[in-house]
Every structure is written in C-alpha cells, then in structure tokens.
Amino acid sequence: MAAWITRSRPVSLRNCWPSTRCGDLDPGVVPHLIQQKGMSAEALVDLLYRRSGVLGLSGISSDFRGLLASDNPRARFVVEVFGTASPATPTRQ
C-alpha cells in the first residue's frame, strides 16, 4: 500500500484518487491489454499514466472543482463514486 510520511507518521493513499494515473491495478490487466486488446507499450503507458484515474472515470476532467461545478451526468457519477470511496466526502455548494 502506498503511503506518504507526514510529520513522521505514514498517511495511507488508498482513498486518494490520482488525477490521471491508474492507482492500484490488478497485475493481470497489463498482459490482457497487450495480448487481447493488442495495445502497444506506448499506448499502455498513455492509458495508465495519462488517461486513467479521475479523468478516465469521468471522461471530462481530472479536476474535481470542474466536476463538482458540472451538470454532466458523468461528472456527477465520479463525484458520487468518490464520495462513497473516500472518508472525506465532497459536497456541492
């Protein structure tokens, strides 16, 4: 499990969603994408490091400020999912 060290204490990153990176990933996903989907190494890196995370789930933005302000159903979906997956639930104002 990834963790940051803050004030000499480890802080879990388990519920910290990356903006564009994939975060936790089952190791079987990589060979599946290469063998079954024919993805190149470059395409795989692009997907896992630039088009995943909050951006990949929303398809709109990696910035929660924009997602919270949006009326787009995919933005609302991400805010809902994030709210149920994190101890700090974002609220719309």
N, CA, C and O atoms as a MOPAC input file, in Angstrom:
PM7 MOZYME 1SCF
protein

 N      0.84500 1    -1.17300 1     0.00000 1
 C      0.00000 1     0.00000 1     0.00000 1
 C      0.89200 1     1.23900 1     0.00000 1
 O      1.85500 1     1.32300 1     0.76300 1
 N      0.56500 1     2.18700 1    -0.85500 1
 C      1.33500 1     3.41800 1    -0.92400 1
 C      1.03800 1     4.27700 1     0.30200 1
 O     -0.06400 1     4.24300 1     0.85100 1
 N      2.03400 1     5.03900 1     0.71600 1
 C      1.83100 1     5.93800 1     1.84800 1
 C      2.77900 1     7.11600 1     1.74400 1
 O      3.88700 1     6.98500 1     1.22300 1
 N      2.35400 1     8.24700 1     2.23000 1
 C      3.21900 1     9.40200 1     2.38700 1
 C      3.62100 1     9.43800 1     3.84200 1
 O      2.90400 1     8.92500 1     4.70100 1
 N      4.75800 1    10.03800 1     4.12500 1
 C      5.16800 1    10.24100 1     5.50600 1
 C      4.95800 1    11.72200 1     5.81100 1
 O      5.57300 1    12.59000 1     5.19000 1
 N      4.09100 1    11.99500 1     6.76500 1
 C      3.76900 1    13.35800 1     7.14900 1
 C      3.97000 1    13.49100 1     8.63900 1
 O      3.36700 1    12.75300 1     9.41900 1
 N      4.81100 1    14.42400 1     9.04300 1
 C      5.09400 1    14.63400 1    10.46500 1
 C      5.45600 1    13.32300 1    11.15500 1
 O      4.98800 1    13.03000 1    12.25500 1
 N      6.28900 1    12.55400 1    10.49000 1
 C      6.79000 1    11.27900 1    10.99700 1
 C      5.71300 1    10.21400 1    11.12000 1
 O      5.92700 1     9.21100 1    11.80000 1
 N      4.57100 1    10.39800 1    10.48800 1
 C      3.50300 1     9.40100 1    10.51000 1
 C      3.15700 1     9.00800 1     9.07700 1
 O      3.05600 1     9.87100 1     8.20500 1
 N      2.97800 1     7.72300 1     8.83200 1
 C      2.54200 1     7.32700 1     7.49300 1
 C      1.07700 1     7.70000 1     7.27100 1
 O      0.24400 1     7.55800 1     8.16600 1
 N      0.78000 1     8.17500 1     6.07700 1
 C     -0.58100 1     8.52900 1     5.70500 1
 C     -0.97000 1     7.65500 1     4.51800 1
 O     -0.30300 1     7.68900 1     3.48400 1
 N     -2.01900 1     6.88700 1     4.64800 1
 C     -2.45500 1     5.99500 1     3.58100 1
 C     -2.94700 1     6.78600 1     2.38100 1
 O     -3.63900 1     7.79400 1     2.52700 1
 N     -2.58300 1     6.31900 1     1.19100 1
 C     -3.07200 1     6.92000 1    -0.04800 1
 C     -4.15800 1     6.06100 1    -0.68800 1
 O     -4.52500 1     6.27600 1    -1.84300 1
 N     -4.66300 1     5.10400 1     0.05200 1
 C     -5.62700 1     4.15300 1    -0.50600 1
 C     -6.85200 1     4.82900 1    -1.10200 1
 O     -7.31700 1     4.41700 1    -2.16400 1
 N     -7.38900 1     5.85600 1    -0.45000 1
 C     -8.56900 1     6.54800 1    -0.96100 1
 C     -8.23800 1     7.86900 1    -1.63000 1
 O     -9.12000 1     8.70400 1    -1.83400 1
 N     -6.99100 1     8.05900 1    -1.96800 1
 C     -6.56600 1     9.26000 1    -2.66500 1
 C     -6.52200 1     8.94600 1    -4.16000 1
 O     -5.61400 1     8.25500 1    -4.62300 1
 N     -7.48200 1     9.44200 1    -4.90300 1
 C     -7.58200 1     9.11700 1    -6.32500 1
 C     -6.59500 1     9.92100 1    -7.14400 1
 O     -6.57300 1    11.14700 1    -7.04500 1
 N     -5.78500 1     9.26900 1    -7.94500 1
 C     -4.90300 1    10.00300 1    -8.84900 1
 C     -5.71900 1    10.73500 1    -9.91100 1
 O     -6.76700 1    10.25200 1   -10.33900 1
 N     -5.23700 1    11.89100 1   -10.32700 1
 C     -5.94000 1    12.67300 1   -11.34600 1
 C     -5.97300 1    11.95400 1   -12.68500 1
 O     -7.02900 1    11.83100 1   -13.30700 1
 N     -4.80800 1    11.47700 1   -13.12900 1
 C     -4.72900 1    10.85500 1   -14.45300 1
 C     -4.06300 1     9.48800 1   -14.44600 1
 O     -4.05800 1     8.80500 1   -15.47100 1
 N     -3.50100 1     9.07200 1   -13.31500 1
 C     -2.84400 1     7.76300 1   -13.24700 1
 C     -3.81000 1     6.71900 1   -12.71900 1
 O     -4.83400 1     7.05500 1   -12.12500 1
 N     -3.48400 1     5.45500 1   -12.93600 1
 C     -4.43100 1     4.38400 1   -12.62400 1
 C     -4.52500 1     4.03000 1   -11.14900 1
 O     -5.55900 1     3.50800 1   -10.73400 1
 N     -3.52200 1     4.27800 1   -10.34400 1
 C     -3.57600 1     3.85400 1    -8.94500 1
 C     -3.39500 1     2.35100 1    -8.84100 1
 O     -2.64300 1     1.76300 1    -9.61900 1
 N     -4.08000 1     1.71500 1    -7.88200 1
 C     -3.99000 1     0.26200 1    -7.71100 1
 C     -4.48000 1    -0.43300 1    -8.97100 1
 O     -5.48400 1    -0.03700 1    -9.56100 1
 N     -3.76000 1    -1.47300 1    -9.37600 1
 C     -4.09300 1    -2.16600 1   -10.61500 1
 C     -3.80500 1    -3.64900 1   -10.46000 1
 O     -2.72400 1    -4.03200 1   -10.01300 1
 N     -4.75900 1    -4.47500 1   -10.82500 1
 C     -4.54900 1    -5.91900 1   -10.82700 1
 C     -3.46800 1    -6.22600 1   -11.86700 1
 O     -3.56900 1    -5.75500 1   -13.00000 1
 N     -2.44500 1    -6.99800 1   -11.51600 1
 C     -1.34900 1    -7.28000 1   -12.46000 1
 C     -1.80700 1    -7.99100 1   -13.73300 1
 O     -1.11600 1    -7.92400 1   -14.75000 1
 N     -2.94100 1    -8.66100 1   -13.69900 1
 C     -3.43600 1    -9.35200 1   -14.88200 1
 C     -3.96300 1    -8.42000 1   -15.96000 1
 O     -4.15800 1    -8.83700 1   -17.10100 1
 N     -4.19500 1    -7.15700 1   -15.60500 1
 C     -4.71500 1    -6.19600 1   -16.57900 1
 C     -3.69000 1    -5.91400 1   -17.68100 1
 O     -4.05300 1    -5.81600 1   -18.85400 1
 N     -2.43300 1    -5.78600 1   -17.31500 1
 C     -1.39500 1    -5.43500 1   -18.30600 1
 C     -1.27100 1    -6.49600 1   -19.39700 1
 O     -1.36400 1    -6.15000 1   -20.57500 1
 N     -1.06600 1    -7.77500 1   -19.06100 1
 C     -0.99200 1    -8.75900 1   -20.14300 1
 C     -2.29500 1    -8.85500 1   -20.94400 1
 O     -2.25900 1    -9.10300 1   -22.14900 1
 N     -3.42900 1    -8.66300 1   -20.29600 1
 C     -4.71000 1    -8.70000 1   -21.01400 1
 C     -4.76500 1    -7.59900 1   -22.07000 1
 O     -5.15200 1    -7.84800 1   -23.21200 1
 N     -4.38100 1    -6.39200 1   -21.69100 1
 C     -4.41700 1    -5.27900 1   -22.63600 1
 C     -3.43800 1    -5.47500 1   -23.79000 1
 O     -3.71800 1    -5.07900 1   -24.92100 1
 N     -2.30600 1    -6.07900 1   -23.50500 1
 C     -1.31600 1    -6.32400 1   -24.55700 1
 C     -1.75200 1    -7.47800 1   -25.45300 1
 O     -1.76100 1    -7.34200 1   -26.67600 1
 N     -2.10900 1    -8.60100 1   -24.86200 1
 C     -2.41000 1    -9.81200 1   -25.63600 1
 C     -3.79700 1    -9.80500 1   -26.25000 1
 O     -3.94900 1   -10.17400 1   -27.41400 1
 N     -4.80600 1    -9.40000 1   -25.51000 1
 C     -6.18500 1    -9.47500 1   -26.00500 1
 C     -6.63800 1    -8.22500 1   -26.75100 1
 O     -7.45700 1    -8.30500 1   -27.66700 1
 N     -6.10500 1    -7.07300 1   -26.35800 1
 C     -6.52000 1    -5.81800 1   -26.98000 1
 C     -5.48200 1    -5.27700 1   -27.95300 1
 O     -5.73300 1    -4.29100 1   -28.64700 1
 N     -4.30600 1    -5.92200 1   -28.00700 1
 C     -3.26500 1    -5.52300 1   -28.95000 1
 C     -2.64400 1    -4.16400 1   -28.67700 1
 O     -2.17400 1    -3.50000 1   -29.60100 1
 N     -2.63800 1    -3.74500 1   -27.42600 1
 C     -2.07800 1    -2.42900 1   -27.10300 1
 C     -0.56200 1    -2.46800 1   -27.15000 1
 O      0.06300 1    -3.43000 1   -26.70400 1
 N      0.01600 1    -1.41300 1   -27.69400 1
 C      1.47500 1    -1.26700 1   -27.70500 1
 C      1.92200 1    -0.76200 1   -26.33200 1
 O      1.10200 1    -0.32300 1   -25.52500 1
 N      3.21300 1    -0.82700 1   -26.08100 1
 C      3.75300 1    -0.32600 1   -24.81000 1
 C      3.44800 1     1.16400 1   -24.66100 1
 O      3.09400 1     1.62300 1   -23.57500 1
 N      3.58500 1     1.91500 1   -25.75000 1
 C      3.33100 1     3.36100 1   -25.70400 1
 C      1.86400 1     3.64400 1   -25.37700 1
 O      1.56700 1     4.52400 1   -24.56900 1
 N      0.95100 1     2.90500 1   -25.99800 1
 C     -0.48200 1     3.09700 1   -25.74100 1
 C     -0.83600 1     2.71500 1   -24.31400 1
 O     -1.66200 1     3.36900 1   -23.67900 1
 N     -0.21500 1     1.66200 1   -23.81100 1
 C     -0.45700 1     1.21700 1   -22.44500 1
 C      0.01700 1     2.26100 1   -21.44300 1
 O     -0.69400 1     2.56900 1   -20.48600 1
 N      1.20500 1     2.80600 1   -21.65300 1
 C      1.72900 1     3.85700 1   -20.76900 1
 C      0.81100 1     5.07200 1   -20.81000 1
 O      0.51600 1     5.66100 1   -19.77000 1
 N      0.35500 1     5.45500 1   -22.01100 1
 C     -0.54700 1     6.59100 1   -22.14200 1
 C     -1.84000 1     6.35300 1   -21.37300 1
 O     -2.31800 1     7.23900 1   -20.66500 1
 N     -2.40600 1     5.16200 1   -21.51000 1
 C     -3.64100 1     4.82500 1   -20.80700 1
 C     -3.45700 1     4.84000 1   -19.29800 1
 O     -4.25300 1     5.45100 1   -18.58400 1
 N     -2.42100 1     4.17800 1   -18.80600 1
 C     -2.22900 1     4.02000 1   -17.36200 1
 C     -1.72300 1     5.27100 1   -16.65900 1
 O     -1.98200 1     5.45900 1   -15.47000 1
 N     -0.99500 1     6.13700 1   -17.38600 1
 C     -0.40200 1     7.30900 1   -16.75500 1
 C     -1.05500 1     8.63500 1   -17.13200 1
 O     -0.88600 1     9.62300 1   -16.41700 1
 N     -1.79800 1     8.67900 1   -18.24200 1
 C     -2.35900 1     9.95400 1   -18.69100 1
 C     -3.87200 1     9.95900 1   -18.89200 1
 O     -4.47300 1    11.03100 1   -18.96100 1
 N     -4.50700 1     8.78000 1   -18.98900 1
 C     -5.94100 1     8.74100 1   -19.30000 1
 C     -6.73400 1     7.89300 1   -18.31700 1
 O     -7.83100 1     7.44000 1   -18.64400 1
 N     -6.20600 1     7.67300 1   -17.13100 1
 C     -6.89900 1     6.87600 1   -16.11400 1
 C     -7.28600 1     7.76700 1   -14.94200 1
 O     -7.42500 1     8.97900 1   -15.10300 1
 N     -7.45600 1     7.18500 1   -13.78700 1
 C     -7.80300 1     7.95600 1   -12.59200 1
 C     -9.12000 1     8.68500 1   -12.74100 1
 O    -10.05400 1     8.17700 1   -13.36000 1
 N     -9.19300 1     9.88000 1   -12.17200 1
 C    -10.40700 1    10.68700 1   -12.21500 1
 C    -10.75800 1    11.04600 1   -13.66000 1
 O    -11.92800 1    11.01300 1   -14.04100 1
 N     -9.75700 1    11.38500 1   -14.45600 1
 C    -10.00600 1    11.72000 1   -15.86700 1
 C    -10.58800 1    10.53200 1   -16.62300 1
 O    -11.53800 1    10.69300 1   -17.39000 1
 N    -10.03600 1     9.35700 1   -16.41900 1
 C    -10.53500 1     8.17600 1   -17.10800 1
 C    -11.95000 1     7.81000 1   -16.71200 1
 O    -12.74100 1     7.37200 1   -17.54700 1
 N    -12.26700 1     7.98700 1   -15.45400 1
 C    -13.61200 1     7.66300 1   -14.99000 1
 C    -14.63500 1     8.68800 1   -15.46900 1
 O    -15.75500 1     8.33200 1   -15.83700 1
 N    -14.25000 1     9.94600 1   -15.46500 1
 C    -15.19700 1    10.98900 1   -15.86500 1
 C    -15.23400 1    11.18700 1   -17.37700 1
 O    -16.28700 1    11.48400 1   -17.94100 1
 N    -14.08400 1    11.02300 1   -18.03600 1
 C    -14.00500 1    11.32800 1   -19.45700 1
 C    -14.07500 1    12.81800 1   -19.73600 1
 O    -14.14100 1    13.23500 1   -20.89200 1
 N    -14.06000 1    13.62600 1   -18.67600 1
 C    -14.24400 1    15.07000 1   -18.81100 1
 C    -13.03400 1    15.84600 1   -18.30500 1
 O    -12.45400 1    16.66000 1   -19.02400 1
 N    -12.66700 1    15.57800 1   -17.05100 1
 C    -11.63600 1    16.37200 1   -16.39300 1
 C    -11.00400 1    15.57100 1   -15.26200 1
 O    -11.60100 1    14.63300 1   -14.73300 1
 N     -9.79600 1    15.95800 1   -14.90700 1
 C     -9.14200 1    15.35600 1   -13.74800 1
 C     -9.24600 1    16.27600 1   -12.53700 1
 O     -8.73900 1    15.95000 1   -11.46300 1
 N     -9.89800 1    17.41500 1   -12.70300 1
 C    -10.00900 1    18.42600 1   -11.66100 1
 C    -11.39500 1    18.35400 1   -11.01300 1
 O    -12.40900 1    18.57100 1   -11.67500 1
 N    -11.42700 1    18.04700 1    -9.72000 1
 C    -12.70100 1    17.90600 1    -9.02900 1
 C    -13.47500 1    19.21800 1    -8.94900 1
 O    -14.70100 1    19.20400 1    -8.84000 1
 N    -12.78800 1    20.33200 1    -9.00200 1
 C    -13.52100 1    21.60500 1    -8.96900 1
 C    -14.45300 1    21.71200 1   -10.16700 1
 O    -15.60400 1    22.13000 1   -10.03600 1
 N    -13.95000 1    21.33300 1   -11.33100 1
 C    -14.77800 1    21.34600 1   -12.53400 1
 C    -15.87400 1    20.30900 1   -12.49300 1
 O    -16.99200 1    20.55800 1   -12.94500 1
 N    -15.55600 1    19.13000 1   -11.94500 1
 C    -16.55300 1    18.06700 1   -11.85300 1
 C    -17.67700 1    18.44700 1   -10.88500 1
 O    -18.84800 1    18.17300 1   -11.14900 1
 N    -17.32000 1    19.07100 1    -9.77700 1
 C    -18.33100 1    19.49200 1    -8.80600 1
 C    -19.24800 1    20.57400 1    -9.38200 1
 O    -20.42800 1    20.63900 1    -9.03600 1
 N    -18.70900 1    21.41600 1   -10.25500 1
 C    -19.49500 1    22.50100 1   -10.84200 1
 C    -20.28900 1    22.05800 1   -12.06200 1
 O    -21.15000 1    22.80000 1   -12.53400 1
 N    -20.02300 1    20.88100 1   -12.57500 1
 C    -20.63800 1    20.41000 1   -13.81900 1
 C    -21.99600 1    19.74400 1   -13.59200 1
 O    -22.23900 1    19.11800 1   -12.56000 1
 N    -22.86700 1    19.89800 1   -14.58200 1
 C    -24.15000 1    19.19700 1   -14.56200 1
 C    -24.10000 1    17.94100 1   -15.41600 1
 O    -25.10700 1    17.24700 1   -15.55400 1
 N    -22.95000 1    17.64100 1   -15.98600 1
 C    -22.78300 1    16.45900 1   -16.83100 1
 C    -23.00100 1    15.19400 1   -15.99100 1
 O    -22.45700 1    15.09700 1   -14.89100 1
 N    -23.77500 1    14.23300 1   -16.47900 1
 C    -24.02100 1    13.00400 1   -15.71900 1
 C    -22.74700 1    12.22700 1   -15.36500 1
 O    -22.68000 1    11.61300 1   -14.30100 1
 N    -21.74600 1    12.24500 1   -16.23800 1
 C    -20.50200 1    11.53500 1   -15.91300 1
 C    -19.75400 1    12.22600 1   -14.78500 1
 O    -19.13100 1    11.56300 1   -13.95600 1
 N    -19.81000 1    13.54700 1   -14.74500 1
 C    -19.18300 1    14.29100 1   -13.64300 1
 C    -19.88000 1    13.95700 1   -12.33200 1
 O    -19.22700 1    13.73500 1   -11.31300 1
 N    -21.19900 1    13.92200 1   -12.36100 1
 C    -21.95700 1    13.57400 1   -11.15200 1
 C    -21.62600 1    12.15600 1   -10.69200 1
 O    -21.50200 1    11.89600 1    -9.49500 1
 N    -21.48300 1    11.23800 1   -11.65800 1
 C    -21.14300 1     9.85500 1   -11.33900 1
 C    -19.81100 1     9.78000 1   -10.58800 1
 O    -19.70700 1     9.09100 1    -9.57400 1
 N    -18.79600 1    10.48900 1   -11.08800 1
 C    -17.48000 1    10.46000 1   -10.44700 1
 C    -17.56400 1    11.03100 1    -9.03700 1
 O    -16.97200 1    10.48000 1    -8.10900 1
 N    -18.29000 1    12.12600 1    -8.87000 1
 C    -18.43300 1    12.72300 1    -7.54100 1
 C    -19.13500 1    11.74000 1    -6.60200 1
 O    -18.76100 1    11.62200 1    -5.43500 1
 N    -20.14700 1    11.03600 1    -7.10500 1
 C    -20.84200 1    10.01700 1    -6.30000 1
 C    -19.90200 1     8.88000 1    -5.90800 1
 O    -19.84300 1     8.48600 1    -4.74400 1
 N    -19.17400 1     8.36000 1    -6.88500 1
 C    -18.25000 1     7.24900 1    -6.62100 1
 C    -17.18000 1     7.69500 1    -5.63500 1
 O    -16.87100 1     6.97600 1    -4.68500 1
 N    -16.62100 1     8.86000 1    -5.85300 1
 C    -15.59100 1     9.37200 1    -4.95500 1
 C    -16.15000 1     9.54100 1    -3.54900 1
 O    -15.47200 1     9.22800 1    -2.57000 1
 N    -17.36300 1    10.02600 1    -3.44200 1
 C    -17.98700 1    10.24100 1    -2.13900 1
 C    -18.19500 1     8.96400 1    -1.36900 1
 O    -18.13800 1     8.97200 1    -0.13900 1
 N    -18.43900 1     7.84200 1    -2.07000 1
 C    -18.64000 1     6.58000 1    -1.37100 1
 C    -17.33100 1     5.85300 1    -1.11200 1
 O    -17.29700 1     4.93200 1    -0.29500 1
 N    -16.23900 1     6.24500 1    -1.79300 1
 C    -14.97200 1     5.55800 1    -1.65700 1
 C    -14.01100 1     6.26600 1    -0.71600 1
 O    -12.96900 1     5.71000 1    -0.37100 1
 N    -14.33300 1     7.45600 1    -0.30500 1
 C    -13.40000 1     8.24500 1     0.49200 1
 C    -14.03000 1     8.63800 1     1.82300 1
 O    -15.23500 1     8.88200 1     1.90100 1
 N    -13.20900 1     8.69800 1     2.86700 1
 C    -13.75000 1     9.14500 1     4.14900 1
 C    -14.12800 1    10.61900 1     4.12600 1
 O    -14.96300 1    11.04900 1     4.92200 1
 N    -13.53400 1    11.39900 1     3.23700 1
 C    -13.85000 1    12.82200 1     3.12600 1
 C    -14.74100 1    13.01500 1     1.90900 1
 O    -14.25300 1    13.12700 1     0.78500 1
 N    -16.04700 1    13.05200 1     2.13700 1
 C    -17.00000 1    13.15200 1     1.03900 1
 C    -17.11600 1    14.58900 1     0.56500 1
 O    -17.43500 1    15.47500 1     1.35700 1
 N    -16.85800 1    14.83900 1    -0.74000 1
 C    -17.01700 1    16.20000 1    -1.23900 1
 C    -18.50100 1    16.56000 1    -1.33200 1
 O    -19.33900 1    15.70000 1    -1.60000 1
 N    -18.81100 1    17.81300 1    -1.11100 1
 C    -20.19700 1    18.24900 1    -1.20800 1
 C    -20.30400 1    19.37700 1    -2.22200 1
 O    -19.38400 1    20.18200 1    -2.36800 1
 N    -21.41600 1    19.43000 1    -2.91300 1
 C    -21.67600 1    20.52600 1    -3.86100 1
 C    -22.26100 1    21.69200 1    -3.09200 1
 O    -23.11300 1    21.51000 1    -2.22200 1
 N    -21.80600 1    22.87900 1    -3.41200 1
 C    -22.33300 1    24.06800 1    -2.73500 1
 C    -22.98200 1    24.98900 1    -3.72300 1
 O    -23.48600 1    26.04600 1    -3.34200 1

